[in-house]
Amino acid sequence: MNDTFESLIKRKTVEELKEYIGDFERYSPWALTAVVNELNVRGVLPDEESNSLYERIEKKKEIEEEQTLFSPTKSWKKYIVTDPNAPLLYSKYAVTSFSLFFSAIFGAILLALNTENKANRIKAIGVGVLFTASAILISYIIPYPSLYVLGINGFGGYLLSTEFWNKYIGRETKYRTKPIWIPLLISIIITALLIVAMIY
């Protein structure tokens, strides 16, 4: 689960926490589970109501998993919300796109900026460096390496936006999207400088 959200709900009053339950369909199963857990810690939910909520959450989770399985194109936007309490993150789409069009290190940096955990930041950037170095090595070894380089960066972006995102951010974390214009401008400038350096 997302550490930021868990810290947030611990500061909420019981009435504010119950508002999450009242707006059940708006929130993800993991968020609802965290809220019910917190209410249980505070001892304000009867066992019967608590068990009922957990059952509803489990059903909601099963339904959402089926929707993701059969509608993969919707999964990119599935967890993007406008809730002001949701964390502000660079999206999965941004992480994948930056990896694909620039290199995996750029996508890894976006993912690293999404987490406050220093160790996770280092690991994400390490993965980006590994895939970027592999792409550079391939470009020197194989003639006409464009497709191979694209494939390596694309696979790196995929791993960053799925496996590593799920581990560091949370697969079902709902979030607001952070604007990408500044990272995009920086990435274009750095890439242009690298191309010029390679030419000259």
PEQUIKA-V646108 format. One record per backbone hydrogen bond with DSSP energy under -1.0 kcal/mol. NH is the residue of the N-H (numbers start at 1). CO is the residue of the C=O. E is the energy in kcal/mol with one decimal. If there is no record, write none. Layout:
NH/CO/E  NH/CO/E
This chain:
6/2/-2.1  7/3/-2.3  8/4/-1.9  9/5/-2.5  10/6/-1.2  11/8/-1.2  17/13/-2.3  18/14/-2.3  21/17/-1.0  22/18/-2.2  23/19/-1.5  26/23/-1.4  32/28/-2.4  33/29/-2.6  34/30/-2.1  35/31/-2.0  36/32/-2.7  37/33/-2.8  38/34/-2.1  39/35/-2.4  40/36/-2.4  41/37/-2.3  42/38/-1.7  44/39/-2.0  50/46/-2.6  51/47/-2.7  52/48/-2.0  53/49/-2.3  54/50/-2.2  55/51/-2.0  56/52/-2.1  57/53/-2.5  58/54/-2.2  59/55/-2.1  60/56/-2.4  61/57/-2.4  62/58/-2.2  63/59/-2.3  64/60/-2.4  65/61/-2.3  66/62/-1.9  67/63/-2.2  68/64/-2.2  69/65/-2.2  70/66/-2.2  71/67/-1.5  74/71/-1.5  80/77/-1.4  81/175/-2.4  86/83/-1.9  89/176/-3.0  95/91/-2.2  96/92/-2.5  97/93/-2.8  98/94/-2.7  99/95/-1.6  100/96/-2.3  101/97/-2.9  102/98/-1.9  103/98/-1.5  106/103/-1.3  107/103/-1.2  108/104/-2.5  109/105/-1.9  110/106/-1.6  111/107/-2.2  112/108/-2.6  113/109/-2.1  115/112/-1.2  121/117/-2.1  122/118/-2.3  123/119/-2.2  124/120/-2.5  125/121/-2.5  126/122/-2.4  127/123/-2.1  128/124/-2.1  129/125/-2.7  130/126/-2.3  131/127/-2.3  132/128/-2.4  133/129/-2.9  134/130/-2.0  135/131/-2.2  136/132/-2.3  137/133/-2.5  138/134/-2.5  139/135/-1.9  141/137/-1.3  142/138/-2.8  149/145/-2.8  150/146/-2.7  151/147/-2.3  152/148/-2.6  153/149/-2.6  154/150/-2.6  155/151/-2.5  156/152/-2.4  157/153/-2.6  158/154/-2.2  159/155/-2.5  160/156/-2.3  161/157/-2.2  164/159/-2.4  166/162/-3.0  167/163/-1.7  168/164/-2.7  169/165/-2.9  170/165/-2.1  173/170/-1.7  175/79/-2.6  176/87/-2.9  178/89/-2.8  184/180/-2.8  185/181/-2.5  186/182/-2.5  187/183/-2.6  188/184/-2.3  189/185/-2.3  190/186/-2.7  191/187/-2.6  192/188/-2.5  193/189/-2.4  194/190/-2.3  195/191/-2.2  196/192/-2.4  197/193/-2.5  198/194/-2.2  199/195/-1.9  200/196/-2.5
